[in-house]
């Protein structure tokens, strides 16, 4: 009986069935220029207005957030990235500025394009709250497709390991293969 418990436990952990953490790592500053005292660091699954309405900075009306991580690009293409923000925002991909929507303004949209190969790319999104409303939408699209919100399933706070990057069905299949291997070895 103990063997089965060990085999199943090994399959579920080594097989990658524990869900990887998706989202971007947010560093929340009490200044508006992404420096100074860090109030909070956490992984945010989505960058959305709901996140900003009740910011973790308490009563601060002016602050900044620096989100970093990687994005998984499904296919090579020229991608359009966009932010709609109140106040400032900017996007960098692989260290290259793509969207510049900085400054003190009401909700406005800014876009930029970049050619990307399929795979993982460094992503940085910055937001400044200088007073007034809290608005931030992060969008993307390949080629001429319609801009859509970036889903958390393609975002990681750090470059994932090969096993963690597997699609859930592939991780489950790998787990079953490992389990079958254990069975074949110990039942033979």
C-alpha positions as CSV (number, residue, x, y, z in Angstrom):
1,X,0.0,0.0,0.0
2,X,2.8,2.4,0.8
3,X,4.3,1.8,-2.6
4,X,1.1,3.0,-4.3
5,X,1.0,6.1,-2.2
6,X,4.6,6.9,-3.1
7,X,4.0,6.2,-6.8
8,X,0.9,8.3,-7.0
9,X,2.5,11.2,-5.1
10,X,5.6,11.0,-7.3
11,X,3.4,11.1,-10.4
12,X,1.5,14.1,-9.3
13,X,4.5,16.2,-8.3
14,X,7.2,15.0,-10.7
15,X,4.5,14.8,-13.5
16,X,3.9,18.5,-13.3
17,X,0.2,18.2,-12.3
18,X,0.7,21.0,-9.7
19,X,-0.5,24.1,-11.6
20,X,2.3,26.6,-12.4
21,X,1.9,30.1,-11.1
22,X,0.6,32.3,-13.9
23,X,0.6,36.1,-14.1
24,X,3.3,38.8,-13.7
25,X,5.3,39.8,-10.6
26,X,4.1,43.2,-9.5
27,X,6.3,45.5,-7.4
28,X,4.1,48.3,-5.9
29,X,5.9,51.6,-5.0
30,X,4.7,54.5,-2.9
31,X,6.2,56.9,-5.5
32,X,5.0,57.6,-9.0
33,X,8.4,56.9,-10.7
34,X,8.9,53.1,-9.9
35,X,11.5,53.8,-7.2
36,X,11.7,54.4,-3.5
37,X,10.0,52.3,-0.8
38,X,8.4,49.1,-2.0
39,X,5.0,48.7,-0.4
40,X,4.2,45.2,-1.8
41,X,5.4,42.5,-4.1
42,X,3.1,39.8,-5.4
43,X,2.1,37.8,-8.5
44,X,-1.0,39.3,-10.2
45,X,-2.9,36.9,-12.5
46,X,-4.6,39.7,-14.4
47,X,-3.8,43.4,-14.8
48,X,-7.2,44.9,-14.7
49,X,-9.2,47.8,-13.3
50,X,-10.5,45.6,-10.6
51,X,-7.0,45.2,-9.3
52,X,-6.5,48.9,-9.2
53,X,-9.8,50.1,-7.7
54,X,-8.7,48.8,-4.2
55,X,-4.9,49.0,-4.5
56,X,-2.8,47.3,-1.9
57,X,-1.3,50.7,-1.1
58,X,-4.0,51.7,1.3
59,X,-4.9,55.4,1.1
60,X,-2.2,56.4,-1.3
61,X,-3.6,58.3,-4.3
62,X,-0.3,58.5,-6.2
63,X,1.8,55.3,-6.7
64,X,3.4,53.2,-9.4
65,X,3.5,49.5,-10.2
66,X,6.2,47.6,-12.2
67,X,5.1,44.2,-13.5
68,X,7.7,41.9,-14.9
69,X,7.7,38.3,-16.2
70,X,7.5,36.5,-19.5
71,X,4.8,36.0,-22.1
72,X,4.4,32.9,-24.2
73,X,3.9,33.8,-27.9
74,X,2.0,31.0,-29.6
75,X,3.2,31.7,-33.2
76,X,5.7,33.9,-35.0
77,X,4.0,37.2,-36.1
78,X,4.1,40.9,-35.7
79,X,2.1,41.5,-32.6
80,X,0.3,44.7,-31.6
81,X,0.3,45.5,-27.9
82,X,-1.9,48.2,-26.4
83,X,-2.7,49.8,-23.1
84,X,-5.8,51.8,-22.1
85,X,-4.8,53.6,-19.0
86,X,-5.6,56.5,-16.6
87,X,-2.9,57.6,-15.8
88,X,0.4,56.5,-17.4
89,X,1.5,53.1,-18.7
90,X,4.1,51.6,-20.8
91,X,5.0,48.1,-22.2
92,X,8.4,46.6,-23.0
93,X,9.0,43.3,-24.7
94,X,12.5,41.8,-24.6
95,X,13.8,45.1,-23.3
96,X,12.4,47.1,-26.3
97,X,9.8,49.9,-25.7
98,X,6.6,48.9,-27.5
99,X,3.8,51.1,-25.9
100,X,4.3,54.5,-24.5
101,X,1.1,55.8,-22.8
102,X,2.9,57.7,-20.0
103,X,1.8,60.9,-18.3
104,X,-1.1,62.4,-16.4
105,X,-4.3,61.9,-18.5
106,X,-7.7,60.4,-18.6
107,X,-8.3,56.9,-20.0
108,X,-6.6,56.8,-23.4
109,X,-5.3,54.0,-25.7
110,X,-1.8,53.7,-27.0
111,X,-0.5,50.9,-29.3
112,X,2.8,49.6,-30.7
113,X,4.0,46.7,-32.7
114,X,6.9,44.2,-32.5
115,X,7.9,41.1,-34.5
116,X,8.2,38.1,-32.2
117,X,9.2,34.5,-32.7
118,X,7.1,31.8,-31.1
119,X,8.2,31.1,-27.6
120,X,8.9,33.0,-24.4
121,X,9.7,36.7,-24.3
122,X,10.5,39.1,-21.4
123,X,7.6,41.4,-20.6
124,X,7.5,44.5,-18.5
125,X,4.4,46.6,-17.9
126,X,4.5,49.8,-15.9
127,X,1.6,51.8,-14.5
128,X,1.5,55.2,-12.8
129,X,-1.4,56.4,-10.7
130,X,-1.1,60.2,-10.4
131,X,-4.6,60.9,-9.1
132,X,-8.2,60.4,-10.2
133,X,-9.6,57.2,-11.8
134,X,-7.9,53.8,-11.8
135,X,-7.8,52.4,-15.3
136,X,-5.5,49.8,-16.9
137,X,-6.2,47.3,-19.7
138,X,-3.4,45.3,-21.4
139,X,-4.3,44.0,-24.8
140,X,-2.5,42.2,-27.7
141,X,-3.2,40.7,-31.1
142,X,-1.1,38.9,-33.8
143,X,-1.1,40.6,-37.3
144,X,-4.3,42.4,-38.1
145,X,-6.5,40.5,-35.6
146,X,-8.7,42.3,-33.1
147,X,-7.0,43.4,-29.9
148,X,-8.0,41.2,-26.9
149,X,-7.0,41.2,-23.2
150,X,-3.8,39.1,-22.5
151,X,-5.0,36.1,-20.6
152,X,-3.0,34.9,-17.5
153,X,-2.4,31.5,-19.0
154,X,0.3,33.0,-21.3
155,X,2.0,35.0,-18.5
156,X,4.6,33.8,-16.0
157,X,6.4,35.8,-13.2
158,X,9.7,34.0,-14.4
159,X,10.7,31.9,-17.3
160,X,9.0,28.5,-16.6
161,X,10.8,25.2,-16.6
162,X,10.1,22.9,-19.5
163,X,7.8,20.7,-17.3
164,X,5.9,23.7,-15.8
165,X,5.3,25.1,-19.3
166,X,3.5,22.0,-20.5
167,X,-0.2,22.4,-21.3
168,X,-2.3,20.8,-18.6
169,X,-3.3,17.8,-20.8
170,X,0.4,17.1,-21.7
171,X,1.4,17.3,-18.0
172,X,-1.4,14.8,-17.1
173,X,-0.3,12.5,-19.9
174,X,3.3,12.7,-18.7
175,X,2.2,11.9,-15.2
176,X,0.3,8.8,-16.4
177,X,3.4,7.7,-18.4
178,X,5.5,8.0,-15.2
179,X,2.9,6.2,-13.2
180,X,2.8,3.4,-15.8
181,X,6.6,3.1,-15.7
182,X,6.5,2.7,-11.9
183,X,3.9,0.0,-12.2
184,X,5.8,-1.8,-14.9
185,X,9.0,-1.8,-12.8
186,X,7.5,-2.8,-9.4
187,X,4.9,-5.2,-10.6
188,X,7.2,-7.2,-12.9
